Amino acid sequence: MKKWMKAVLIGVVVFALLAGIAARVCVGHYVGFPEPAGEENTGYRTETLCVEHDGISLYGKALIPDGDGPFPTVLYAHGAESDYKADMTTLKSLAMSGIACYTFDFYGWTDRSTGPQGVHWFHDVPRGVDDSYEKKLLQQVEDLNAVIEAAKGWTFVDTNRLYLVGSSMGGATVATAAVTHSDDIRGIVLEYPAINLNPDAMVSGAPLDVNGYTGPVLILQGTKDVIVPMEMSQNLVTHYNTLRDDHAELVIYEGQPHVFTGKYKVLAAKEIYRFLEENAS
């Protein structure tokens, strides 16, 4: 082989190695790598499960730990302009520690969940123009209610340990849906919840006052969030704790933006796991 060909080949190999390293660094920084949220380290399998209600078919994935169930189960609600894959690093970290997880596409954001209005029907609706997002939140509550009822019939679910986790608009959806689920949802976790989408959320005695839910609440928030400012979550935890002093807990991540990055997705999983274990009964 001629010297110039060897040089080109070496250059190509070095470039490929550097590109691979750079890609891994980027993935690690923005997405993170799953690791067990608790002491247990188990495998898990993934199953596609769809939930039907009112002519709507919700597409979702279940992460089911290896071993004998039923398992404590998290039902995850994604944010606006997103889908079931939004927080997979956190959910996989939970599944690796024996927590079953179900994550799905709310109707209107993707082409996987379908219904009478077609697909993607809400994806391009502008924010802040009217009350479209507030109305969409209530529709998402109906989706989540259907998922809760369906989950009670899944054999891998421990119905005595059923939890809700939601991020951004999904967090507001969880907080709002939970109002009617004090008896069957063991606890809820709200990641940077866009609670402003429920105008009644912090109105004491209103039909959708979040204190209609009496179970334990964990709120996770970053200090650099410009979409859901930290003050919004601080006000929310203050309102929750008007019901009782220990109703809600706020955990703050210094420097984190609206969607947690890299290792903070795993740190969030560890915090959620702690919360689930502390509220197992």
C-alpha positions as CSV (number, residue, x, y, z in Angstrom):
1,M,0.0,0.0,0.0
2,K,1.3,3.4,-0.9
3,K,2.2,5.9,1.8
4,W,-0.5,8.4,0.8
5,M,-3.1,5.7,0.9
6,K,-2.0,4.6,4.4
7,A,-2.1,8.3,5.5
8,V,-5.7,8.6,4.2
9,L,-6.7,5.4,5.8
10,I,-5.3,6.4,9.2
11,G,-7.0,9.8,8.8
12,V,-10.3,8.2,8.2
13,V,-9.9,5.8,11.2
14,V,-8.9,8.7,13.5
15,F,-11.8,10.8,12.3
16,A,-14.3,8.0,12.9
17,L,-12.9,7.5,16.4
18,L,-13.1,11.2,17.3
19,A,-16.6,11.4,15.8
20,G,-17.7,8.5,18.0
21,I,-16.2,10.0,21.1
22,A,-17.8,13.4,20.3
23,A,-21.2,11.7,19.8
24,R,-20.9,9.8,23.0
25,V,-20.0,13.0,24.9
26,C,-23.0,14.8,23.4
27,V,-25.4,12.0,24.2
28,G,-24.0,11.8,27.7
29,H,-24.4,15.6,28.2
30,Y,-27.9,16.1,26.8
31,V,-29.6,12.6,27.1
32,G,-27.6,10.8,29.7
33,F,-27.0,7.1,30.1
34,P,-29.5,5.1,32.2
35,E,-28.3,3.5,35.4
36,P,-30.1,1.8,38.3
37,A,-32.1,4.3,40.3
38,G,-31.9,2.1,43.4
39,E,-29.7,-0.6,44.8
40,E,-31.3,-3.3,42.6
41,N,-30.0,-3.8,39.1
42,T,-32.3,-5.9,36.9
43,G,-33.0,-6.3,33.3
44,Y,-36.3,-5.3,31.7
45,R,-38.3,-5.9,28.6
46,T,-40.3,-3.5,26.4
47,E,-43.8,-4.1,25.2
48,T,-46.1,-2.0,23.0
49,L,-49.4,-1.4,24.7
50,C,-52.2,0.8,23.3
51,V,-55.1,2.2,25.3
52,E,-58.5,2.8,23.7
53,H,-61.1,5.4,24.8
54,D,-63.8,7.4,23.2
55,G,-62.6,6.6,19.6
56,I,-59.0,7.4,20.5
57,S,-56.1,5.0,20.4
58,L,-53.2,6.0,22.6
59,Y,-49.8,4.4,21.6
60,G,-47.4,3.6,24.4
61,K,-44.5,1.4,25.6
62,A,-44.3,-0.5,28.8
63,L,-40.9,-1.1,30.5
64,I,-41.4,-4.3,32.5
65,P,-38.7,-5.5,35.0
66,D,-37.5,-9.0,34.9
67,G,-38.7,-11.3,37.6
68,D,-42.0,-12.0,39.3
69,G,-44.5,-9.2,39.3
70,P,-46.7,-7.4,39.9
71,F,-44.4,-4.4,40.2
72,P,-44.8,-0.8,41.5
73,T,-45.7,1.1,38.4
74,V,-45.1,4.6,37.1
75,L,-47.4,6.1,34.4
76,Y,-45.5,8.9,32.6
77,A,-47.1,11.9,30.9
78,H,-44.9,13.8,28.4
79,G,-44.8,17.6,27.7
80,A,-46.0,19.7,24.8
81,E,-44.6,19.0,21.3
82,S,-43.1,15.8,22.6
83,D,-43.9,12.0,22.8
84,Y,-43.5,8.8,24.8
85,K,-39.7,8.9,24.4
86,A,-39.3,12.2,26.2
87,D,-37.9,10.9,29.4
88,M,-36.6,7.5,28.6
89,T,-33.3,7.8,30.5
90,T,-35.2,8.4,33.7
91,L,-37.8,5.7,33.0
92,K,-35.1,3.1,32.0
93,S,-33.2,3.9,35.2
94,L,-36.4,3.2,37.2
95,A,-37.1,0.0,35.3
96,M,-33.5,-1.2,36.0
97,S,-34.4,-1.1,39.7
98,G,-37.7,-3.0,39.6
99,I,-40.2,-0.2,38.8
100,A,-42.4,-0.9,35.8
101,C,-43.1,2.2,33.7
102,Y,-45.6,3.0,31.0
103,T,-45.1,6.0,28.7
104,F,-47.5,7.0,25.9
105,D,-48.2,9.6,23.2
106,F,-51.0,12.0,24.2
107,Y,-53.5,12.3,21.3
108,G,-52.8,15.2,19.0
109,W,-49.0,15.4,19.1
110,T,-47.9,12.4,17.0
111,D,-49.0,10.1,14.2
112,R,-48.9,7.1,16.5
113,S,-51.9,8.0,18.7
114,T,-55.0,8.3,16.5
115,G,-58.6,9.4,16.8
116,P,-61.5,11.3,15.2
117,Q,-59.4,14.5,14.6
118,G,-56.7,12.6,12.7
119,V,-53.0,12.8,13.7
120,H,-50.7,15.7,14.7
121,W,-53.8,17.8,14.9
122,F,-52.6,19.9,17.8
123,H,-48.8,20.0,17.0
124,D,-48.8,23.4,15.3
125,V,-51.2,25.3,17.6
126,P,-49.5,28.5,18.7
127,R,-49.0,29.1,22.4
128,G,-50.3,32.0,24.4
129,V,-52.8,33.2,21.7
130,D,-56.0,31.9,23.3
131,D,-57.0,29.1,25.7
132,S,-56.3,26.3,23.3
133,Y,-53.6,24.9,25.6
134,E,-55.8,25.0,28.6
135,K,-58.5,23.1,26.7
136,K,-55.9,20.6,25.5
137,L,-54.8,20.0,29.1
138,L,-58.3,18.9,30.0
139,Q,-58.3,16.5,27.0
140,Q,-55.0,15.1,28.1
141,V,-56.5,14.6,31.6
142,E,-59.1,12.3,29.8
143,D,-56.3,10.4,28.1
144,L,-54.5,10.0,31.4
145,N,-57.6,8.8,33.2
146,A,-58.1,6.2,30.5
147,V,-54.5,5.0,30.9
148,I,-54.9,4.8,34.7
149,E,-58.0,2.6,34.3
150,A,-56.3,0.4,31.7
151,A,-53.2,0.0,33.8
152,K,-55.3,-1.5,36.6
153,G,-56.0,-4.5,34.3
154,W,-52.4,-5.1,33.3
155,T,-50.9,-8.2,35.1
156,F,-47.5,-6.7,35.7
157,V,-49.0,-3.7,37.6
158,D,-49.2,-3.7,41.4
159,T,-52.4,-1.7,41.7
160,N,-51.6,-0.8,45.3
161,R,-48.5,1.0,44.2
162,L,-49.5,3.0,41.1
163,Y,-47.8,6.4,40.6
164,L,-48.0,9.3,38.1
165,V,-45.0,11.2,36.8
166,G,-45.2,14.1,34.3
167,S,-43.0,16.7,32.9
168,S,-43.9,20.3,31.9
169,M,-47.4,20.2,30.4
170,G,-47.5,16.6,31.3
171,G,-46.7,17.6,34.9
172,A,-49.7,19.9,34.9
173,T,-51.8,17.1,33.4
174,V,-50.8,14.8,36.2
175,A,-51.5,17.4,38.9
176,T,-54.9,18.0,37.4
177,A,-55.9,14.4,36.8
178,A,-54.8,13.4,40.3
179,V,-57.5,15.6,41.8
180,T,-60.0,12.7,41.3
181,H,-57.5,9.9,42.1
182,S,-56.6,10.2,45.8
183,D,-57.8,6.7,46.4
184,D,-55.9,4.8,43.6
185,I,-52.7,6.8,42.9
186,R,-50.1,6.3,45.7
187,G,-48.1,9.4,44.8
188,I,-47.3,11.9,42.0
189,V,-44.1,13.5,40.7
190,L,-44.1,16.7,38.8
191,E,-41.0,17.7,36.8
192,Y,-41.0,21.4,36.0
193,P,-44.8,21.4,35.8
194,A,-46.4,24.1,33.5
195,I,-49.1,24.5,36.1
196,N,-50.2,27.8,34.6
197,L,-52.2,25.7,32.1
198,N,-54.6,24.9,34.9
199,P,-56.0,28.4,35.9
200,D,-57.7,26.8,38.9
201,A,-54.7,24.9,40.2
202,M,-53.9,27.2,43.0
203,V,-57.4,28.5,43.7
204,S,-58.5,27.0,47.0
205,G,-61.7,25.1,46.7
206,A,-61.9,25.4,42.9
207,P,-63.0,22.2,41.0
208,L,-59.5,21.7,39.7
209,D,-57.6,22.9,42.8
210,V,-54.6,20.5,42.9
211,N,-55.2,20.0,46.6
212,G,-58.1,17.8,45.6
213,Y,-55.4,15.2,45.5
214,T,-54.4,14.3,49.1
215,G,-51.6,11.9,48.4
216,P,-47.8,12.8,48.5
217,V,-46.3,15.1,45.9
218,L,-42.8,15.5,44.7
219,I,-41.8,18.5,42.5
220,L,-38.4,18.6,40.6
221,Q,-37.3,21.9,39.3
222,G,-34.2,23.5,37.7
223,T,-33.0,27.0,38.5
224,K,-32.3,28.0,34.9
225,D,-35.8,27.1,33.6
226,V,-37.1,30.0,31.5
227,I,-40.3,28.3,30.5
228,V,-41.5,27.2,33.9
229,P,-39.7,29.7,36.3
230,M,-38.6,28.3,39.6
231,E,-41.0,30.7,41.3
232,M,-43.9,28.9,39.7
233,S,-42.9,25.6,41.3
234,Q,-42.2,27.3,44.6
235,N,-45.7,28.9,44.6
236,L,-47.1,25.5,43.7
237,V,-45.4,23.6,46.6
238,T,-46.5,26.4,49.0
239,H,-50.1,25.9,47.8
240,Y,-49.9,22.2,48.2
241,N,-48.7,22.6,51.7
242,T,-51.7,24.6,52.8
243,L,-53.5,21.3,52.9
244,R,-50.8,19.9,55.3
245,D,-47.2,20.8,56.0
246,D,-45.7,17.7,54.4
247,H,-48.1,17.3,51.5
248,A,-45.5,18.3,48.8
249,E,-41.7,18.4,48.6
250,L,-39.6,20.5,46.2
251,V,-36.2,19.4,45.0
252,I,-34.2,22.0,43.1
253,Y,-31.4,21.3,40.6
254,E,-28.9,24.2,40.4
255,G,-28.3,25.3,36.8
256,Q,-30.7,23.0,35.1
257,P,-33.0,24.2,32.3
258,H,-36.6,23.3,31.5
259,V,-35.7,19.8,30.4
260,F,-33.1,18.2,32.6
261,T,-29.8,17.3,30.9
262,G,-27.5,14.3,31.0
263,K,-26.7,13.0,34.5
264,Y,-29.6,15.0,36.0
265,K,-32.1,12.7,34.3
266,V,-30.5,9.9,36.3
267,L,-30.4,12.0,39.5
268,A,-34.1,12.7,38.9
269,A,-34.7,8.9,38.6
270,K,-32.9,8.4,41.9
271,E,-35.0,11.1,43.6
272,I,-38.2,9.5,42.1
273,Y,-37.1,6.1,43.3
274,R,-36.6,7.4,46.8
275,F,-40.0,9.0,46.8
276,L,-41.7,5.8,45.6
277,E,-40.0,3.8,48.3
278,E,-40.8,6.2,51.0
279,N,-44.5,6.2,49.9
280,A,-44.8,2.4,49.3
281,S,-47.7,2.1,51.7
